[in-house]
Amino acid sequence: MTALLLASLFLQDAKARFAEAKDRLNRHVWEARLDLGDWCREKGLAGAAVRHYEFVRERVPAGHPYAGRAIRKLNGSWKSKPDTADEAIRAEHRRRCEAYAREAAERAFACFRIAKEGGLKDLATRALEQTVEFDVDHAGARGERDEVRVDGFGWVPRAEEKEWREVERSEHFLLYTDRKDARATLDRLERVYKAFYELMGDRFTRPQDRMGVCWLENAEAFERIRARVPGAPAAGSMAFYSTVTHVAYCVADPTSLAHEVTHGLADRGAGAFTSSLLCAGLRGDARRDYWVVEGLACALAEARIEGGRAIFSAGALPAGFDSAPFMRMGVTEFLRDAPRHYSIAQALVVGLILGPRREKFLDFVRDFYDGRGDFARTVGAVALEADPRVAKIVDAFEFPSAEDI
């Protein structure tokens, strides 16, 4: 009887300590995020301030004081002001964001330790998952998961280390695959890489390390890998790029793979984050102009080479197409009618690439991935002078072969 009583008291104590640690974590996530918004607003980073406030507003239950504070801070016309901060302020903002995410991970890991010591298995599992979502490189959490770091792919199970190191390689990619057409696929991805940087010029940096790509034929093996990626999409996803691990994952066709790799080139070239906390409202989670993300990936994945030059093509825009509401779409609304919206996005991107406002559009793409894109200010009225129904040759692209991308 005494042993049962002691066990019950121990469990109650563990639950109480876990609740206290969880409260400390939550207060940091919300309060420090609001503080980041205040700092950004003061320093002329209006767009970033809005994203910080909206992060809290959208994730805290309505009626909670944090939600109320976020809503009040979002009031006013200041939100429409252009960003005025210089590069030094932007760099400081990134450092503050990364410190915020690291502290959140430490607090989540503290929750894990309490839950583990108290025998709270489910709570421990979730807290450990949350730790690596908040900081993908958290050494303590990776050690608890018995994982090791591998070039290009981040953290993998120690038992699989050898197979993740012995992969197919090219100049800019590492390919983990069970397929027989690995070399041809790497050649195609290298052409996509070249096309991306020929198009973007110096608007995106070129990371020194190779990008990891996981392309499998075995659906069960793919699902096992997907399930352990922090913040991965739901089971059944055939292809995705992780903004946390910076790896492209695919169990579909080569064009889908090239599409996800294009997402990766843009994300890594714009300065990739290592925390799910910092991806909200940006790039693949954009609240407006999400069409840029998918349209660019479709255009590059489906481009081809003829005579050493890149050819872009796209379908026709729908009759009576109104670009304004389409451009306002965030990711959620965009994906409600994905096939149609992907086609429209590709047509818009191709039309803009081939039109007279090409350079302004590419500047907008750069700014969009930096979290400060404003299509109206950068490009102006939608430029569709290049008929997207007709393939056009872009003379600026030179490639060593005439093979299809």
N, C-alpha and C positions, 0 to 999 in steps of 0.2 A: 504493500500500500504506500509506504513511504517512497519507494523508488518511482512509482507511478506519479505521485504527487510532485516529486522533484522534477521528473521529466516534463510534466505539464507546466510547471513554473518556468523551467528552462525554455520551453517552446514559447510561452507567453512573453518572456523577456526578450527572446530573439525577435519575435514579431514586433514588439514595441520599439526595439532598437532599429530594426529595419525601417519602420514607419518614420522614425525621426531622421534617419539618413536619407530616406526618399524625399522627405520634406525639404531637407537642405539642398538636395539636387534640384528639385522643382523650383525652389526660390531662386537658385542661381540661374537656371535656364530662362526664367521669365524676367526677373529683375535685372539681371545683367544684360539681357537682350534689349529691354527698354532703355537702359543706360547707353547701350551702343547706338540706339536710334537717336537719343538726345545729343550724343557726341557728333554723330554724322550731320545732324541738322545744324549744329553750331558751326561745323567746319565746311559747310557748303556742299555736302554730299546728300542732296535731297532724295535722290532715287534710292540710295542705300538706307536712309532713315525710314522711308516708306516701307521697304522690305522688312526691316527689323520690327517695326510696329505691327505690320500685317502678320508676321510670323506669330506674334503673341495673340493678336485678335482672332486669328483663324484656328488656333489650337487650344485656347483656353475656353472653357464653357461660358456661354453668355451669362451675364450677371455676376461673374467673378470679378473681384476688384482689379485684377491684372487686365482682363478684357476691357473693363471700363477705362482704365488708364490708357490703353492702346488706342481705343476709339477716340478719346478726347485729344490725344496727341496727333491723330490723323486729321483733325478738323483744321480748316483754314486753306487758303489759296497757296501756301508755301510749297505744297506738293508738286505744283506745276512748274516751279522754278528750275532752270537748267543747273546742272552741277557746275560748281565754280572751283572746286578743289584742285590743287596741283598734284603732281605725281608723288611728292613727299607725303602729302596727307593721305593719298590713296594707299601708299605702302604702309603707313602707320595704321590705317583702318584694317588692312589685311592682318597685320601683326596682332591687333587687338582681337579680331575675330578668331584667329587661331588660338590665342591664349584663352579666350572664352570657351572654345570647344574642348581644349585640353583639360580645363578645370571641370567641365561637365563630365568628361570621361573619368577623371579621378573620383568624383563624387559617385558616379555610377558604379565604379569598381569597389568603392567602400561599401555600397549596398550589397554587392556580390559577396564580399568577404563576410559580412554579417549573416547573410542568408545561408552561405555555405557552412559556416560554423554552427549555425542554429538548426541545420537540417531542413531548411526551407528550399527544397530542391527546385521547384518550379520558379520561385522568385529568384533563386541564384542563376538559373539558366537564362532568364530574361535579362537580369542585370548585367550578365556577362555579354550577352548579345548587344545590349545597349551601349556598353563600354566601347566596343569596337565600331559601332555605328557612329559614336561621337568622336572617336579618335582611332582611325583604322590601324595606326601603328602603335597602339598602347602595348608596351612590352609585357606588362604583368598579365593582361588579359590574354594575349597571344600565348604566353607561357601556360596559363591555365587550360587553354584549348589545345595544347601540345602542337603548336604550329611553328613553322620556320619560314623565314623570308627568302623568296626566290626572285631573282632579277626578272622584271617584266610582269610578274604575276602576283606580286605581293606575298601574302601569307597563305601557306598551304599546309595540310596535315603532314607532320613529320614522317609518317609512314609512306607518304607519296612524294617525298622530296626528290628522289632520284629521277622519277619519270617527268617531273615538272622542270627539271634542269636539262634533261636530254630531249630537247625539242628542236623542231626545224627553225632555221634562222635565215634572215635576210638583212639588208643594211639597216632597216628601220623597224623590223618586226620580229617577234618571237611567236611561233605558232605551235600550240599544244593541240594535237589532233590525232584521230584514229582513222583518218581518211587517206586514200592513196594519192590524191591529187594535190598534195601539200605544196610542192614546188611551183606548180602553175598558179596556185592560189596566192602564194607569196609574191610572185611576179605581178599578178593583178593588183595586189594591195600596194606594191611599190609604185605602180602607175597612178593609183588613186592618190597616194602621198604626193607624188610629183605634181599632179593636177591641182591638188589643194593649195600647195605653196606657190605654184605658178600663178594661180588665180589670186591668192591673198597677198602675195608679195611679203613685205616685212610687217604686215599687220598682226601676224601671229608668230610667236617664237617657235623655234625648232628644238624640242627637248633633246638632250644629249643621249638619254637612255632609250632603248628600244621599247616599243609598245607591245604589251602582251595581248595575244588573241587566242581564244579558246573556241575551236571549231570542230564539232563532233558529229558523228553519224549515229552513235549509240544514244538514244533518247534517255535511257535510264541513267547512264553515266552523267549526261548533261544535267539531269534533274538533281542528282546528288551534289554536283558542283554549284548549281544555281542556289540550292537551299542554304548554303553556307556563306553566300556573298552578302555582306552587310547591306541592308536596305534593298535587297533584290526585288524585282517584280514578282507577281504571284506565280504559283506553279502553273505550268502550261505555256509559259512564255517561250517563244521559239528563238528570239534574238533580242539582245539588249546590250547597251554600254553602261557600265557602272561608273557614276561620277565619284564614287568613293574609292574603289579599287583601281580605276582607270584602265580596266581591261574590257575588251569586247568579247561577248559570249554569243555563240550561235549554234543552232542545230538545224538550220534551214539552208537555203540555196546560197551560192556565192554572191549574188547581188545583195541579198539581205546582209551578208557578212560585210560587204563593202560599205553598205549603208551605215552599219553600226561603227565601223572603223572610222568613217568620216565624222561621226559624232565625237569619237575619241580624239581625232586630230584637232578638231576645233576646241574641245574642252582642255586638252593638254596644252595646246598652243596659246590659249588665253590665260593659263595659270590655274592648274587643277587644284581643287580642295581635297582634304583628307578627312572630312567630317560631314555627315549627313545634315548636321545643324546648319552648315554654311551654304548648302546647295539650294535651300528653299528660296523660291522666287527668281531663281537664275537659270538661264540656259534651258535644260530639259524640264524645268519646273516653272518656266516663265508664265506670268499672269497675262501677258499680252505679247503679240508678235511671235507666238510660238511657231507660226508658219515658216519663219526663217530657219529654225532648227531642222525641221523635216524637209523643207524644200531644198535646202543646200545639200543635205545627205542624199536625197533622191537624185538631184541633178548630177552629182559627182559619181554616185554608184552606177548610174545608167549612161554616163557619157561614153563615147567611143573615140578611137583614134583612127584617122584616115590621112595618109600622106604626111604623117608627122605632126598633125594638128588635131586639137581636141574638138569634137563636135558635141554640142549639147542639144537636146530635143525635149519636147514636152507636149502633152495633149492640149487641146483648145480649152480656153476658159469658158465656163457656162455662159449661155446667152443672158445678157442683162446683169452680169456679175457686178456686185457692189463690193469694192475692196475694203471700205472702211470697217464694217462690222467683222469682216473676216480677219483683218489685221488686229482687231481688238481681242481676238480669242486667246485664252490661256490654254494650257495643255489639256485640262479636263474637257472643256467644250470642244476643242479641236478633235479629240479622240472619240467623241460621240458618233461621228460620221467619218471615221478614219480614211477609208479608201477614197472617198470624194475629196476630202480635205487635203490628203497627200497629193492628189493629182493637181488640185488648184495651187497648192504651195509650190510644187515643182514648176508649174507654168509661170507663176509670178517670179520665182528666182531666175529661171532661164530668161524670161523677158527682160528682167532688170540687168542681168549680166551682159546681155547682147545689145542693150539699149544705150542711148547717149549718156545716161546718168550712172553708168557702170561704176565709176570710181567712187562716187558719192554713196552708192549702195554698198559697196564693199567696205567703205568707212563705217557705215551704219552697222554692218555685220560685226566688225571689230568692236564697236562700242556696245552693241547688244550683248556680246559675250563677256564684256567687262562690267555689265550691269548698269550701263548708262546710255543705252541706245534710244534714240528718238527719231523715228522714221520721218516724221513731218519736218523736223528741223534740219535733218541731215540730207534727206533726199528730196523732200517736197512732195508734190502731187505724184501719184503713182505713174511711173513711166512704163508704158507698155508699147512703145513704138516698134519694138522688135516683135513680130508676130510669133507667139509661142507655138503655133501649129507647124511651123517650118523649121527644120534643123538648120542651124547656122554654124559656120566655121569661124572660130576665133583665132586669128592669125598670131596672137601673142603667145600661144601655147606651142612649144616645140618639144617633141619626144623622140627618143632614139629608135622607136619602132612604130609600125603601123598596125600593131595588134589592137584588138578591142581592149578597153580598160576592163 
